[in-house]
Amino acid sequence: MYLRLNEEQKMIQKTVRKFVEKELMPLEPDVLRKEREGKPGITPEQKKELQSKAKHLGFWGINTPAEYGGANLGQMMQAIVAMELARTFVPFNFGGYADNILYYGNEQQKKKYLIPTINGDRISCFAFTEPGAGSDTRRIGMRAEKDGNEWVLNGEKVFITNGNEADFAMVFAVTDKQQQGQGGGVTCFLVDRDMGWKSEYIHTMGEWGPASLIFENVRVPEENILGELHGGYQLGLEWIGFARWIVGARAVGAAERLLQMAIDYAKQRVTFGQPIAERQAIQWMIADSAVEIEAARWLVFHAAWMLDQGMDNRHYASMAKLFGANMGNRVVDRVLQIHGGMGYTKELPIERWYREARLWRIYDGTDEIQRLIISRNLLKGHVKLGESM
Ligand SMILES: Cc1cc2nc3c(=O)[nH]c(=O)nc-3n(C[C@H](O)[C@H](O)[C@H](O)COP(=O)(O)OP(=O)(O)OC[C@H]3O[C@@H](n4cnc5c(N)ncnc54)[C@H](O)[C@@H]3O)c2cc1C
């Protein structure tokens, strides 16, 4: 056991950090200004330009298999990169990535959906949640009825990230009511926007909004089924499970940057004749935050490392998500407190992060659902205490 990043990991971490400091952080004032005017923080053209700069540095398809032009660096690297990118709130991701479940497509589907998504020519969205089914994914009600060699989709999806921008959606619909609820009876369809679904922007407390997707007699050819007929539920769980621990990684990166802001501010803000950094009340907030960031980092690395070893990491991914998301919320709250009134203003990005962090505890499985998974694993004996190493 060697509890340090290896030389390659350190080198990549350093390069991404430099990229973030040189290319992204200078955009922060502009991003804040644009968002306050109700516009996206960066334009698609800016994003493409930044992605092409990153590509020159080798940051393209971090986890995409080499046969699709990616670097295939593994999950630890993915965790490190996610932490580094989260040190800024500039909405940016390296390109060359596609949803994990698109790799289950057949050759024709890969050509039409997977490869253009990796190349950044198409935008996907993952549409599982419905007005009547969020945490309880087994309750989805969207119906797909067979008609000749087409399926007719009717229903509504909500809170779909990228739902306004996507030109195709991975849509989960009930194809066999009898099997539904036992992990079957649901099928995943690849549905192009021009097949007829509509999206509506949902305003949130964050700076970007997901969408409702409306399906009214949308006809989808049989060949657009992703994976097996009635086998979509497992694909959905696989997608959700993969994204989970990345939320923890993002929380670590953001919290670290925020804590540094609080340390810098505490050293220069003088009250009653002394910098507030001299006060124990402030020191304790800094210390507690540093300890929690460190704990979250190791939970995330553990979850990522397990995946790289081909191990089932679901229990630990839930821990990394639950603790990371809550740690991020506690840290941003303390950092805001240390900044006093300034922390509450829109002069600084803290209030923006504060609003964003609240989402971490909700999507990709709420706090309560992570607790339910962790405790169920222990109560049923799927995972034994003290056997994680
Ligand atoms: C900004 C944003 C982006 C999103 N992006 C996507 C996306 O791209 N694709 C997608 O499909 N979905 C997406 N979601 C949906 C998200 O995954 C759900 O909102 C989330 O899973 C919770 O579901 P819900 O909102 O229906 O809450 P509910 O399931 O109705 O839960 C309400 C409350 O009850 C609690 N609760 C529920 N069941 C239990 C239980 N058994 N025990 C204890 N407490 C319980 C919950 O934790 C929560 O506190 C997104 C949501 C948001 C806000």
Ligand as a Chemical Component Dictionary entry (heavy atoms), coordinates in Angstrom:
data_LIG
# 
_chem_comp.id                   LIG 
_chem_comp.type                 NON-POLYMER 
_chem_comp.pdbx_formal_charge   0 
_chem_comp.three_letter_code    LIG 
# 
loop_
_chem_comp_atom.comp_id 
_chem_comp_atom.atom_id 
_chem_comp_atom.alt_atom_id 
_chem_comp_atom.type_symbol 
_chem_comp_atom.charge 
_chem_comp_atom.model_Cartn_x 
_chem_comp_atom.model_Cartn_y 
_chem_comp_atom.model_Cartn_z 
_chem_comp_atom.pdbx_ordinal 
LIG C1  C1  C 0 -30.429 20.001 -11.359 1  
LIG C2  C2  C 0 -30.861 18.572 -11.463 2  
LIG C3  C3  C 0 -30.345 17.783 -12.489 3  
LIG C4  C4  C 0 -30.784 16.468 -12.639 4  
LIG N1  N1  N 0 -30.351 15.727 -13.712 5  
LIG C5  C5  C 0 -30.970 14.542 -13.987 6  
LIG C6  C6  C 0 -30.708 13.847 -15.228 7  
LIG O1  O1  O 0 -29.866 14.264 -16.054 8  
LIG N2  N2  N 0 -31.409 12.708 -15.499 9  
LIG C7  C7  C 0 -32.332 12.195 -14.646 10 
LIG O2  O2  O 0 -32.930 11.169 -14.960 11 
LIG N3  N3  N 0 -32.589 12.816 -13.446 12 
LIG C8  C8  C 0 -31.950 13.973 -13.118 13 
LIG N4  N4  N 0 -32.222 14.633 -11.940 14 
LIG C9  C9  C 0 -33.223 14.052 -11.035 15 
LIG C10 C10 C 0 -32.650 13.640 -9.699  16 
LIG O3  O3  O 0 -31.867 12.480 -9.852  17 
LIG C11 C11 C 0 -33.836 13.483 -8.707  18 
LIG O4  O4  O 0 -34.330 14.787 -8.446  19 
LIG C12 C12 C 0 -33.422 12.801 -7.436  20 
LIG O5  O5  O 0 -33.087 11.450 -7.679  21 
LIG C13 C13 C 0 -34.535 12.851 -6.383  22 
LIG O6  O6  O 0 -35.767 12.492 -6.907  23 
LIG P1  P1  P 0 -37.039 13.431 -6.630  24 
LIG O7  O7  O 0 -36.659 14.817 -6.942  25 
LIG O8  O8  O 0 -38.207 12.852 -7.328  26 
LIG O9  O9  O 0 -37.288 13.344 -5.051  27 
LIG P2  P2  P 0 -38.131 12.219 -4.317  28 
LIG O10 O10 O 0 -37.697 10.874 -4.750  29 
LIG O11 O11 O 0 -39.576 12.539 -4.430  30 
LIG O12 O12 O 0 -37.664 12.449 -2.813  31 
LIG C14 C14 C 0 -38.171 13.516 -2.007  32 
LIG C15 C15 C 0 -37.472 13.426 -0.647  33 
LIG O13 O13 O 0 -37.791 12.176 -0.019  34 
LIG C16 C16 C 0 -36.603 11.458 0.278   35 
LIG N5  N5  N 0 -36.850 10.031 0.102   36 
LIG C17 C17 C 0 -37.298 9.405  -1.007  37 
LIG N6  N6  N 0 -37.383 8.081  -0.786  38 
LIG C18 C18 C 0 -36.965 7.880  0.491   39 
LIG C19 C19 C 0 -36.796 6.731  1.314   40 
LIG N7  N7  N 0 -37.081 5.501  0.861   41 
LIG N8  N8  N 0 -36.344 6.903  2.569   42 
LIG C20 C20 C 0 -36.041 8.143  3.035   43 
LIG N9  N9  N 0 -36.178 9.266  2.318   44 
LIG C21 C21 C 0 -36.629 9.132  1.057   45 
LIG C22 C22 C 0 -35.575 11.980 -0.712  46 
LIG O14 O14 O 0 -34.253 11.745 -0.264  47 
LIG C23 C23 C 0 -35.950 13.464 -0.761  48 
LIG O15 O15 O 0 -35.405 14.092 0.366   49 
LIG C24 C24 C 0 -31.733 15.921 -11.728 50 
LIG C25 C25 C 0 -32.199 16.717 -10.664 51 
LIG C26 C26 C 0 -31.778 18.023 -10.517 52 
LIG C27 C27 C 0 -32.338 18.842 -9.390  53 
# 
loop_
_chem_comp_bond.comp_id 
_chem_comp_bond.atom_id_1 
_chem_comp_bond.atom_id_2 
_chem_comp_bond.value_order 
_chem_comp_bond.pdbx_ordinal 
LIG C1  C2  SING 1  
LIG C2  C3  SING 2  
LIG C2  C26 DOUB 3  
LIG C3  C4  DOUB 4  
LIG C4  N1  SING 5  
LIG C4  C24 SING 6  
LIG N1  C5  DOUB 7  
LIG C5  C6  SING 8  
LIG C5  C8  SING 9  
LIG C6  O1  DOUB 10 
LIG C6  N2  SING 11 
LIG N2  C7  SING 12 
LIG C7  O2  DOUB 13 
LIG C7  N3  SING 14 
LIG N3  C8  DOUB 15 
LIG C8  N4  SING 16 
LIG N4  C9  SING 17 
LIG N4  C24 SING 18 
LIG C9  C10 SING 19 
LIG C10 O3  SING 20 
LIG C10 C11 SING 21 
LIG C11 O4  SING 22 
LIG C11 C12 SING 23 
LIG C12 O5  SING 24 
LIG C12 C13 SING 25 
LIG C13 O6  SING 26 
LIG O6  P1  SING 27 
LIG P1  O7  DOUB 28 
LIG P1  O8  SING 29 
LIG P1  O9  SING 30 
LIG O9  P2  SING 31 
LIG P2  O10 DOUB 32 
LIG P2  O11 SING 33 
LIG P2  O12 SING 34 
LIG O12 C14 SING 35 
LIG C14 C15 SING 36 
LIG C15 O13 SING 37 
LIG C15 C23 SING 38 
LIG O13 C16 SING 39 
LIG C16 N5  SING 40 
LIG C16 C22 SING 41 
LIG N5  C17 SING 42 
LIG N5  C21 SING 43 
LIG C17 N6  DOUB 44 
LIG N6  C18 SING 45 
LIG C18 C19 SING 46 
LIG C18 C21 DOUB 47 
LIG C19 N7  SING 48 
LIG C19 N8  DOUB 49 
LIG N8  C20 SING 50 
LIG C20 N9  DOUB 51 
LIG N9  C21 SING 52 
LIG C22 O14 SING 53 
LIG C22 C23 SING 54 
LIG C23 O15 SING 55 
LIG C24 C25 DOUB 56 
LIG C25 C26 SING 57 
LIG C26 C27 SING 58 
# 
